[in-house]
Amino acid sequence: MDMQIIGRIGSIVLGYALGNFLTAFLVTRIVAHKSPTEIGSHNPGMANVMAQLGFVPGVAVLAGDLAKTILTVVLANLFFPQIGHFATLYAAVGATLGHNFPFWQHFRGGKGVAVTVVLVILYNPFWGLMALLGALAVLLISQYLSLAGIAILTVYVIISVFVFPLETTIVLALLTLIMLWRFWADILNIVHGTQEKKNIPKKIIQLLTKKKDSAKSAK
């Protein structure tokens, strides 16, 4: 088999294997002795954990999901250097698939926003940052986390059409469709006006203030 094909398949398989580690399960077991599927929206992701258990557990989930994706990319580039920067692309895609569709959870996982952030940044830091700024603008204007998550890849695909190879654009477009599918229920709720809005800056300030007040009370 062609080494280019082996490198791409190997990167995806590696990414999927490591992507199956869902940090939320570890964090919620330690903090609440529960599965993330038993709390809040039942989604094993940062937003649900932060909303239900607090700022620190939420950040811990985010850090873990970012770390596993970075590790995946590093290993893929070590094992499959023959495919160059495509090792980063396919490893991160595999990690996203593993995170979203973990076999040990009957293929019901997270939505892959944190994993996607690593993908867009590591594949091309400058354009990745532009995509994240675009998504941040969407979040601040709409206050919908789901739209911001979708916007990350949508903006990146648009950029990709003009900047990256065709193969990259096709892979990113397919990943965007998966993201839309994972957020489809949220999209329908937005259309019907039933989706909860999140004022993230205000929420973070409230969480930090609450933590500060708790520390003062403990003294």
N, C-alpha and C positions, 0 to 999 in steps of 0.2 A: 504493500500500500504506500502511496505517496506520503513523504514525511510531512508535507504541508497539511494534508488531511489528518494525519495522525496527531499532529500538534493541535489542531483545532478541536478534534474530538476529545483528546486527552485533557485539554484545558477545560472543556465543558464538564467532563466527568469529574475532574478534580474539584471544580467549582461547586458542582451539585453535591458532592460528598461533604465538603466543608460547610456549604450553605444549609445543610440539614441541622446544624447546631443552632438552635433557636435560643438566644440568650434570655429571652423573656421567661422561659420555663425555669431556668436556673435561678433567676432573680426573684421571681414570685414564690418559688418554693422556699427560698431562704427567708424572704421578708414576710410572706403571708401564709406559708405552708399550703399554698393552693396553686393550681395550674392557671395560666393566664386565660385559658378558655373558660374559666369559672368566674371571671370577674369582668365587670363593665361590658364592653362591646365584644368580648370573647376573642379579640384579635391579639396574637402574640407579638405585639409591637410596642415601640416606645410610647406612642401617644396614649394607648390604653393603659399601660402600666403607670405612666406619669399621672394620668387623670385619676386613677384609682388608689395608687399607693404613694404618690408624692414625687417630688422633683428628683431626688437622689436615685431612687430605683429606676426612674425613667431614663435618666442620664446613663446609668449603668447598662441598661438594655441597649441604648444607642451606641455606647462605647464598645460593647461586645459585638454588636452587629457590624460596626465599622471595622473592628479589628479582624474579624474572621474573613471579611472580604479583602482587606489589605493583604492578609496572610495568603489567601488564595492566589491573588495576583502575583505576589512575590514568588511563590512556589511555581506557578505556571511559567513565569519568565525564566526560572532556573531550569525547569525540566524540558521546556519546549522553546528554546531560544531561536530555533529555525523559522518560527513564524513571526518573529519580531513583535511589533506592538499589538498584533492580533492576539497574542497570548493574554494581554490585559483585557481586551474586549471579550474574548470567549470565556475566560476564567470568571469574569464578573457576571457574564450572562448565566453561566452555570450556577454561580452562587445565588443569583436572583431566583433561578428556577428551584434550587434546593430550599431556599428560604420560603418561597411562596407555596411550593408543593413538596413538603417533606414526606418521604415514604412512610416514616414511622408514625406520622400523624394522619395516615390515610390521605395524603396529598392535600391537607388543609393547613396552610401555614399563614405567614404574614402577607403584607402587601409589597414589601421590598423597597420602600422609599429610601431607607438608610443605605441599603446595598447599592441602589441606583446612584446615590450621591458619590460613593466611592468610584463607581464606574466612570461617571462623567469627569471627575476630577483627575483620576489617574490616567485615563486615556488621553486627555489633553487638558492640563490644568487651566490654561487661559480660557478656552471655550467652555470648559466645565464651570468655571466661576461665572461666566456670562449667563449660562443656563440657570445656575442657582440664583443669581440676582433676578433673573426673569421670574423664576418661581416665587421668590420672596415678594416681588411686586404683586404677583397674583394673590398670594396669601394675605398681604396687608390690605389689598383692595377688596377682595371677596370674603376674607376670613374663613375660607373653607380649606381645611388641611388636605382634603382629597384632591381639590383642583390644583393646589400647589404641587402635590406629588406627581400628578399627571403632567403638569407644566414643565417639570424638570426634563423629562424625556422629550416632550413635544418641542420645546425650544431647541434641545440638542439635535433632534432630527432635522429641524429646519436649518440649523447651522451646518449639519453634516452634509446636506445637499450641496452646499457651496464650498466646503472645506475638506471633507474627508473622502476616502475612496468609496465607490459604489457599494462594495461589500459591507462596509461599516454602516452606511445609511440603511441598507436592507435589514441588517441585524437589529439596528436600533429601532427601526419602524416596527418590526415584529415584537420587540420588547415593549414598545409603546402600546401595541394592541393588547398584550397580556396585562399591562398596567391598567388599561381602560376596563378590561374584563374584571380585574380584581376590585376595581372601584365602582363597578356598574351600579350596585345597589345605592351607593352614596350619590352617584350622578342622578339617579331617579329621584332620590329624596330631595336633592337640590332643585330639580325641575318642579317637584310638587310642593316645595317650600317647607319641608319637614326636617331638613338636615340642620344639625346644630352648628352654629358658627363658633369659631375660636379666635378670641382676641389674644393672640400669643404674647405680645409684649406685656399686656395687662396681666395675663395669667402668670407669667414668669415673675413679675414684680410681686404679685400676691403670694406666690409660693415662697419667695425669698423673704418677704416680710413676715409671713407666718412662721418660717423657720427661725428668724431672728427673734421674734416675740417668744417662741417656745424656749429658746436658749436663755433669754432673760428671766423667764419664769422659773427655770430650773436652778437659777443662782440663788 
